[in-house]
Amino acid sequence: MKSLFVNRCLALLVVCAALLFAWGDVAQAYPYYAQSNYDSPREATGKIVCANC
């Protein structure tokens, strides 16, 4: 009976850990420090503007 309780607790822990990793925050591909320097992060040609590149 005790092993059944332990197995259920471990299964719940695994599910919670999986949900934690699956629902993480979305990463921003364009760095914030580069976004703050320009109104539009792209030139007229479509090239991404980056003062730090």
N, CA, C and O atoms as a Maestro MAE file, in Angstrom:
{
 s_m_m2io_version
 :::
 2.0.0
}

f_m_ct {
 s_m_title
 :::
 protein
 m_atom[212] {
  # First column is atom index #
  i_m_mmod_type
  r_m_x_coord
  r_m_y_coord
  r_m_z_coord
  i_m_residue_number
  s_m_chain_name
  s_m_pdb_residue_name
  s_m_pdb_atom_name
  i_m_atomic_number
  :::
  1 25 0.824 -1.193 0.000 1 A "MET " " N  " 7
  2 3 0.000 0.000 0.000 1 A "MET " " CA " 6
  3 2 0.866 1.254 0.000 1 A "MET " " C  " 6
  4 15 0.544 2.248 -0.650 1 A "MET " " O  " 8
  5 25 1.971 1.188 0.742 2 A "LYS " " N  " 7
  6 3 2.846 2.352 0.822 2 A "LYS " " CA " 6
  7 2 3.533 2.612 -0.511 2 A "LYS " " C  " 6
  8 15 3.727 3.765 -0.896 2 A "LYS " " O  " 8
  9 25 3.903 1.543 -1.219 3 A "SER " " N  " 7
  10 3 4.572 1.718 -2.507 3 A "SER " " CA " 6
  11 2 3.621 2.326 -3.548 3 A "SER " " C  " 6
  12 15 4.067 3.061 -4.429 3 A "SER " " O  " 8
  13 25 2.335 2.032 -3.458 4 A "LEU " " N  " 7
  14 3 1.356 2.624 -4.360 4 A "LEU " " CA " 6
  15 2 1.272 4.129 -4.130 4 A "LEU " " C  " 6
  16 15 1.201 4.901 -5.086 4 A "LEU " " O  " 8
  17 25 1.278 4.543 -2.876 5 A "PHE " " N  " 7
  18 3 1.253 5.964 -2.532 5 A "PHE " " CA " 6
  19 2 2.507 6.663 -3.044 5 A "PHE " " C  " 6
  20 15 2.425 7.766 -3.583 5 A "PHE " " O  " 8
  21 25 3.656 6.035 -2.880 6 A "VAL " " N  " 7
  22 3 4.923 6.609 -3.341 6 A "VAL " " CA " 6
  23 2 4.923 6.725 -4.860 6 A "VAL " " C  " 6
  24 15 5.361 7.738 -5.403 6 A "VAL " " O  " 8
  25 25 4.435 5.695 -5.548 7 A "ASN " " N  " 7
  26 3 4.374 5.734 -7.010 7 A "ASN " " CA " 6
  27 2 3.464 6.851 -7.502 7 A "ASN " " C  " 6
  28 15 3.793 7.539 -8.469 7 A "ASN " " O  " 8
  29 25 2.338 7.035 -6.852 8 A "ARG " " N  " 7
  30 3 1.428 8.113 -7.247 8 A "ARG " " CA " 6
  31 2 2.041 9.481 -6.982 8 A "ARG " " C  " 6
  32 15 1.872 10.401 -7.782 8 A "ARG " " O  " 8
  33 25 2.739 9.622 -5.886 9 A "CYS " " N  " 7
  34 3 3.407 10.895 -5.584 9 A "CYS " " CA " 6
  35 2 4.500 11.194 -6.606 9 A "CYS " " C  " 6
  36 15 4.642 12.334 -7.050 9 A "CYS " " O  " 8
  37 25 5.265 10.185 -6.976 10 A "LEU " " N  " 7
  38 3 6.311 10.376 -7.981 10 A "LEU " " CA " 6
  39 2 5.709 10.716 -9.345 10 A "LEU " " C  " 6
  40 15 6.243 11.557 -10.068 10 A "LEU " " O  " 8
  41 25 4.610 10.071 -9.691 11 A "ALA " " N  " 7
  42 3 3.948 10.366 -10.961 11 A "ALA " " CA " 6
  43 2 3.434 11.803 -10.974 11 A "ALA " " C  " 6
  44 15 3.562 12.499 -11.981 11 A "ALA " " O  " 8
  45 25 2.860 12.244 -9.875 12 A "LEU " " N  " 7
  46 3 2.383 13.618 -9.769 12 A "LEU " " CA " 6
  47 2 3.540 14.605 -9.864 12 A "LEU " " C  " 6
  48 15 3.413 15.654 -10.495 12 A "LEU " " O  " 8
  49 25 4.646 14.279 -9.253 13 A "LEU " " N  " 7
  50 3 5.832 15.130 -9.308 13 A "LEU " " CA " 6
  51 2 6.357 15.242 -10.737 13 A "LEU " " C  " 6
  52 15 6.735 16.327 -11.179 13 A "LEU " " O  " 8
  53 25 6.380 14.137 -11.448 14 A "VAL " " N  " 7
  54 3 6.848 14.143 -12.840 14 A "VAL " " CA " 6
  55 2 5.915 14.980 -13.712 14 A "VAL " " C  " 6
  56 15 6.379 15.745 -14.557 14 A "VAL " " O  " 8
  57 25 4.617 14.842 -13.516 15 A "VAL " " N  " 7
  58 3 3.654 15.617 -14.295 15 A "VAL " " CA " 6
  59 2 3.808 17.107 -14.003 15 A "VAL " " C  " 6
  60 15 3.785 17.922 -14.926 15 A "VAL " " O  " 8
  61 25 3.962 17.468 -12.746 16 A "CYS " " N  " 7
  62 3 4.147 18.878 -12.386 16 A "CYS " " CA " 6
  63 2 5.435 19.437 -12.979 16 A "CYS " " C  " 6
  64 15 5.449 20.568 -13.464 16 A "CYS " " O  " 8
  65 25 6.503 18.669 -12.948 17 A "ALA " " N  " 7
  66 3 7.773 19.113 -13.528 17 A "ALA " " CA " 6
  67 2 7.642 19.285 -15.039 17 A "ALA " " C  " 6
  68 15 8.173 20.245 -15.599 17 A "ALA " " O  " 8
  69 25 6.949 18.377 -15.697 18 A "ALA " " N  " 7
  70 3 6.755 18.479 -17.146 18 A "ALA " " CA " 6
  71 2 5.943 19.723 -17.497 18 A "ALA " " C  " 6
  72 15 6.255 20.419 -18.463 18 A "ALA " " O  " 8
  73 25 4.912 19.999 -16.721 19 A "LEU " " N  " 7
  74 3 4.108 21.195 -16.968 19 A "LEU " " CA " 6
  75 2 4.912 22.464 -16.724 19 A "LEU " " C  " 6
  76 15 4.750 23.450 -17.443 19 A "LEU " " O  " 8
  77 25 5.760 22.445 -15.734 20 A "LEU " " N  " 7
  78 3 6.595 23.609 -15.438 20 A "LEU " " CA " 6
  79 2 7.515 23.922 -16.608 20 A "LEU " " C  " 6
  80 15 7.673 25.085 -16.981 20 A "LEU " " O  " 8
  81 25 8.119 22.898 -17.186 21 A "PHE " " N  " 7
  82 3 9.020 23.113 -18.313 21 A "PHE " " CA " 6
  83 2 8.260 23.428 -19.598 21 A "PHE " " C  " 6
  84 15 8.755 24.185 -20.433 21 A "PHE " " O  " 8
  85 25 7.077 22.866 -19.770 22 A "ALA " " N  " 7
  86 3 6.313 23.069 -21.000 22 A "ALA " " CA " 6
  87 2 5.697 24.459 -21.064 22 A "ALA " " C  " 6
  88 15 5.560 25.019 -22.152 22 A "ALA " " O  " 8
  89 25 5.326 25.023 -19.931 23 A "TRP " " N  " 7
  90 3 4.655 26.315 -19.923 23 A "TRP " " CA " 6
  91 2 5.558 27.438 -19.457 23 A "TRP " " C  " 6
  92 15 5.113 28.342 -18.750 23 A "TRP " " O  " 8
  93 25 6.818 27.391 -19.846 24 A "GLY " " N  " 7
  94 3 7.750 28.449 -19.492 24 A "GLY " " CA " 6
  95 2 7.465 29.714 -20.285 24 A "GLY " " C  " 6
  96 15 6.672 29.693 -21.226 24 A "GLY " " O  " 8
  97 25 8.100 30.804 -19.914 25 A "ASP " " N  " 7
  98 3 7.933 32.071 -20.609 25 A "ASP " " CA " 6
  99 2 8.507 31.984 -22.021 25 A "ASP " " C  " 6
  100 15 9.444 31.232 -22.288 25 A "ASP " " O  " 8
  101 25 7.925 32.766 -22.901 26 A "VAL " " N  " 7
  102 3 8.396 32.812 -24.278 26 A "VAL " " CA " 6
  103 2 9.666 33.658 -24.330 26 A "VAL " " C  " 6
  104 15 9.698 34.768 -23.797 26 A "VAL " " O  " 8
  105 25 10.686 33.149 -24.955 27 A "ALA " " N  " 7
  106 3 11.944 33.886 -25.082 27 A "ALA " " CA " 6
  107 2 11.828 34.891 -26.222 27 A "ALA " " C  " 6
  108 15 11.218 34.611 -27.254 27 A "ALA " " O  " 8
  109 25 12.410 36.042 -26.023 28 A "GLN " " N  " 7
  110 3 12.435 37.058 -27.057 28 A "GLN " " CA " 6
  111 2 13.691 36.877 -27.891 28 A "GLN " " C  " 6
  112 15 14.796 36.869 -27.349 28 A "GLN " " O  " 8
  113 25 13.541 36.733 -29.187 29 A "ALA " " N  " 7
  114 3 14.685 36.487 -30.062 29 A "ALA " " CA " 6
  115 2 15.503 37.749 -30.286 29 A "ALA " " C  " 6
  116 15 16.717 37.667 -30.474 29 A "ALA " " O  " 8
  117 25 14.868 38.906 -30.271 30 A "TYR " " N  " 7
  118 3 15.570 40.169 -30.489 30 A "TYR " " CA " 6
  119 2 15.882 40.777 -29.129 30 A "TYR " " C  " 6
  120 15 14.959 40.995 -28.344 30 A "TYR " " O  " 8
  121 25 17.142 41.059 -28.819 31 A "PRO " " N  " 7
  122 3 17.509 41.509 -27.472 31 A "PRO " " CA " 6
  123 2 16.887 42.860 -27.108 31 A "PRO " " C  " 6
  124 15 16.734 43.737 -27.958 31 A "PRO " " O  " 8
  125 25 16.541 43.004 -25.864 32 A "TYR " " N  " 7
  126 3 15.874 44.217 -25.391 32 A "TYR " " CA " 6
  127 2 16.758 45.444 -25.544 32 A "TYR " " C  " 6
  128 15 16.267 46.515 -25.901 32 A "TYR " " O  " 8
  129 25 18.060 45.309 -25.280 33 A "TYR " " N  " 7
  130 3 18.945 46.469 -25.369 33 A "TYR " " CA " 6
  131 2 19.028 46.990 -26.801 33 A "TYR " " C  " 6
  132 15 19.260 48.182 -27.001 33 A "TYR " " O  " 8
  133 25 18.850 46.145 -27.782 34 A "ALA " " N  " 7
  134 3 18.853 46.593 -29.173 34 A "ALA " " CA " 6
  135 2 17.504 47.208 -29.543 34 A "ALA " " C  " 6
  136 15 17.451 48.120 -30.368 34 A "ALA " " O  " 8
  137 25 16.433 46.731 -28.955 35 A "GLN " " N  " 7
  138 3 15.112 47.285 -29.241 35 A "GLN " " CA " 6
  139 2 14.984 48.703 -28.714 35 A "GLN " " C  " 6
  140 15 14.288 49.520 -29.317 35 A "GLN " " O  " 8
  141 25 15.635 49.011 -27.608 36 A "SER " " N  " 7
  142 3 15.471 50.319 -26.985 36 A "SER " " CA " 6
  143 2 16.206 51.420 -27.732 36 A "SER " " C  " 6
  144 15 15.932 52.596 -27.490 36 A "SER " " O  " 8
  145 25 17.127 51.090 -28.630 37 A "ASN " " N  " 7
  146 3 17.896 52.101 -29.348 37 A "ASN " " CA " 6
  147 2 17.171 52.646 -30.570 37 A "ASN " " C  " 6
  148 15 17.489 53.748 -31.018 37 A "ASN " " O  " 8
  149 25 16.222 51.923 -31.116 38 A "TYR " " N  " 7
  150 3 15.585 52.289 -32.374 38 A "TYR " " CA " 6
  151 2 14.069 52.213 -32.245 38 A "TYR " " C  " 6
  152 15 13.525 51.379 -31.522 38 A "TYR " " O  " 8
  153 25 13.399 53.123 -32.980 39 A "ASP " " N  " 7
  154 3 11.939 53.039 -33.043 39 A "ASP " " CA " 6
  155 2 11.519 51.779 -33.790 39 A "ASP " " C  " 6
  156 15 10.604 51.068 -33.374 39 A "ASP " " O  " 8
  157 25 12.201 51.518 -34.895 40 A "SER " " N  " 7
  158 3 11.952 50.320 -35.686 40 A "SER " " CA " 6
  159 2 13.252 49.535 -35.763 40 A "SER " " C  " 6
  160 15 14.266 50.096 -36.178 40 A "SER " " O  " 8
  161 25 13.269 48.281 -35.386 41 A "PRO " " N  " 7
  162 3 14.519 47.520 -35.379 41 A "PRO " " CA " 6
  163 2 14.995 47.095 -36.769 41 A "PRO " " C  " 6
  164 15 15.981 46.366 -36.878 41 A "PRO " " O  " 8
  165 25 14.313 47.538 -37.838 42 A "ARG " " N  " 7
  166 3 14.706 47.157 -39.202 42 A "ARG " " CA " 6
  167 2 14.985 48.401 -40.045 42 A "ARG " " C  " 6
  168 15 14.336 49.435 -39.889 42 A "ARG " " O  " 8
  169 25 15.968 48.277 -40.943 43 A "GLU " " N  " 7
  170 3 16.253 49.333 -41.908 43 A "GLU " " CA " 6
  171 2 15.222 49.273 -43.028 43 A "GLU " " C  " 6
  172 15 14.383 48.373 -43.059 43 A "GLU " " O  " 8
  173 25 15.287 50.238 -43.950 44 A "ALA " " N  " 7
  174 3 14.350 50.258 -45.073 44 A "ALA " " CA " 6
  175 2 14.516 49.030 -45.966 44 A "ALA " " C  " 6
  176 15 13.567 48.607 -46.626 44 A "ALA " " O  " 8
  177 25 15.708 48.463 -45.987 45 A "THR " " N  " 7
  178 3 15.960 47.273 -46.804 45 A "THR " " CA " 6
  179 2 15.454 45.993 -46.148 45 A "THR " " C  " 6
  180 15 15.424 44.942 -46.788 45 A "THR " " O  " 8
  181 25 15.058 46.071 -44.884 46 A "GLY " " N  " 7
  182 3 14.578 44.899 -44.163 46 A "GLY " " CA " 6
  183 2 15.622 44.280 -43.262 46 A "GLY " " C  " 6
  184 15 15.325 43.355 -42.507 46 A "GLY " " O  " 8
  185 25 16.858 44.789 -43.335 47 A "LYS " " N  " 7
  186 3 17.940 44.269 -42.500 47 A "LYS " " CA " 6
  187 2 17.722 44.694 -41.049 47 A "LYS " " C  " 6
  188 15 17.316 45.826 -40.785 47 A "LYS " " O  " 8
  189 25 17.988 43.794 -40.118 48 A "ILE " " N  " 7
  190 3 17.840 44.107 -38.699 48 A "ILE " " CA " 6
  191 2 18.965 45.040 -38.268 48 A "ILE " " C  " 6
  192 15 20.137 44.781 -38.543 48 A "ILE " " O  " 8
  193 25 18.602 46.128 -37.592 49 A "VAL " " N  " 7
  194 3 19.566 47.114 -37.114 49 A "VAL " " CA " 6
  195 2 20.017 46.709 -35.720 49 A "VAL " " C  " 6
  196 15 19.189 46.445 -34.848 49 A "VAL " " O  " 8
  197 25 21.313 46.660 -35.509 50 A "CYS " " N  " 7
  198 3 21.848 46.318 -34.194 50 A "CYS " " CA " 6
  199 2 23.105 47.136 -33.962 50 A "CYS " " C  " 6
  200 15 24.099 46.958 -34.667 50 A "CYS " " O  " 8
  201 25 23.075 48.025 -32.989 51 A "ALA " " N  " 7
  202 3 24.225 48.873 -32.707 51 A "ALA " " CA " 6
  203 2 25.359 48.084 -32.072 51 A "ALA " " C  " 6
  204 15 26.501 48.545 -32.062 51 A "ALA " " O  " 8
  205 25 25.066 46.914 -31.548 52 A "ASN " " N  " 7
  206 3 26.081 46.139 -30.834 52 A "ASN " " CA " 6
  207 2 26.673 45.017 -31.685 52 A "ASN " " C  " 6
  208 15 27.440 44.200 -31.177 52 A "ASN " " O  " 8
  209 25 26.329 44.968 -32.962 53 A "CYS " " N  " 7
  210 3 26.832 43.896 -33.829 53 A "CYS " " CA " 6
  211 2 28.023 44.368 -34.642 53 A "CYS " " C  " 6
  212 15 28.578 43.600 -35.428 53 A "CYS " " O  " 8
  :::
 }
 m_bond[211] {
  # First column is bond index #
  i_m_from
  i_m_to
  i_m_order
  :::
  1 1 2 1
  2 2 3 1
  3 3 4 2
  4 3 5 1
  5 5 6 1
  6 6 7 1
  7 7 8 2
  8 7 9 1
  9 9 10 1
  10 10 11 1
  11 11 12 2
  12 11 13 1
  13 13 14 1
  14 14 15 1
  15 15 16 2
  16 15 17 1
  17 17 18 1
  18 18 19 1
  19 19 20 2
  20 19 21 1
  21 21 22 1
  22 22 23 1
  23 23 24 2
  24 23 25 1
  25 25 26 1
  26 26 27 1
  27 27 28 2
  28 27 29 1
  29 29 30 1
  30 30 31 1
  31 31 32 2
  32 31 33 1
  33 33 34 1
  34 34 35 1
  35 35 36 2
  36 35 37 1
  37 37 38 1
  38 38 39 1
  39 39 40 2
  40 39 41 1
  41 41 42 1
  42 42 43 1
  43 43 44 2
  44 43 45 1
  45 45 46 1
  46 46 47 1
  47 47 48 2
  48 47 49 1
  49 49 50 1
  50 50 51 1
  51 51 52 2
  52 51 53 1
  53 53 54 1
  54 54 55 1
  55 55 56 2
  56 55 57 1
  57 57 58 1
  58 58 59 1
  59 59 60 2
  60 59 61 1
  61 61 62 1
  62 62 63 1
  63 63 64 2
  64 63 65 1
  65 65 66 1
  66 66 67 1
  67 67 68 2
  68 67 69 1
  69 69 70 1
  70 70 71 1
  71 71 72 2
  72 71 73 1
  73 73 74 1
  74 74 75 1
  75 75 76 2
  76 75 77 1
  77 77 78 1
  78 78 79 1
  79 79 80 2
  80 79 81 1
  81 81 82 1
  82 82 83 1
  83 83 84 2
  84 83 85 1
  85 85 86 1
  86 86 87 1
  87 87 88 2
  88 87 89 1
  89 89 90 1
  90 90 91 1
  91 91 92 2
  92 91 93 1
  93 93 94 1
  94 94 95 1
  95 95 96 2
  96 95 97 1
  97 97 98 1
  98 98 99 1
  99 99 100 2
  100 99 101 1
  101 101 102 1
  102 102 103 1
  103 103 104 2
  104 103 105 1
  105 105 106 1
  106 106 107 1
  107 107 108 2
  108 107 109 1
  109 109 110 1
  110 110 111 1
  111 111 112 2
  112 111 113 1
  113 113 114 1
  114 114 115 1
  115 115 116 2
  116 115 117 1
  117 117 118 1
  118 118 119 1
  119 119 120 2
  120 119 121 1
  121 121 122 1
  122 122 123 1
  123 123 124 2
  124 123 125 1
  125 125 126 1
  126 126 127 1
  127 127 128 2
  128 127 129 1
  129 129 130 1
  130 130 131 1
  131 131 132 2
  132 131 133 1
  133 133 134 1
  134 134 135 1
  135 135 136 2
  136 135 137 1
  137 137 138 1
  138 138 139 1
  139 139 140 2
  140 139 141 1
  141 141 142 1
  142 142 143 1
  143 143 144 2
  144 143 145 1
  145 145 146 1
  146 146 147 1
  147 147 148 2
  148 147 149 1
  149 149 150 1
  150 150 151 1
  151 151 152 2
  152 151 153 1
  153 153 154 1
  154 154 155 1
  155 155 156 2
  156 155 157 1
  157 157 158 1
  158 158 159 1
  159 159 160 2
  160 159 161 1
  161 161 162 1
  162 162 163 1
  163 163 164 2
  164 163 165 1
  165 165 166 1
  166 166 167 1
  167 167 168 2
  168 167 169 1
  169 169 170 1
  170 170 171 1
  171 171 172 2
  172 171 173 1
  173 173 174 1
  174 174 175 1
  175 175 176 2
  176 175 177 1
  177 177 178 1
  178 178 179 1
  179 179 180 2
  180 179 181 1
  181 181 182 1
  182 182 183 1
  183 183 184 2
  184 183 185 1
  185 185 186 1
  186 186 187 1
  187 187 188 2
  188 187 189 1
  189 189 190 1
  190 190 191 1
  191 191 192 2
  192 191 193 1
  193 193 194 1
  194 194 195 1
  195 195 196 2
  196 195 197 1
  197 197 198 1
  198 198 199 1
  199 199 200 2
  200 199 201 1
  201 201 202 1
  202 202 203 1
  203 203 204 2
  204 203 205 1
  205 205 206 1
  206 206 207 1
  207 207 208 2
  208 207 209 1
  209 209 210 1
  210 210 211 1
  211 211 212 2
  :::
 }
}
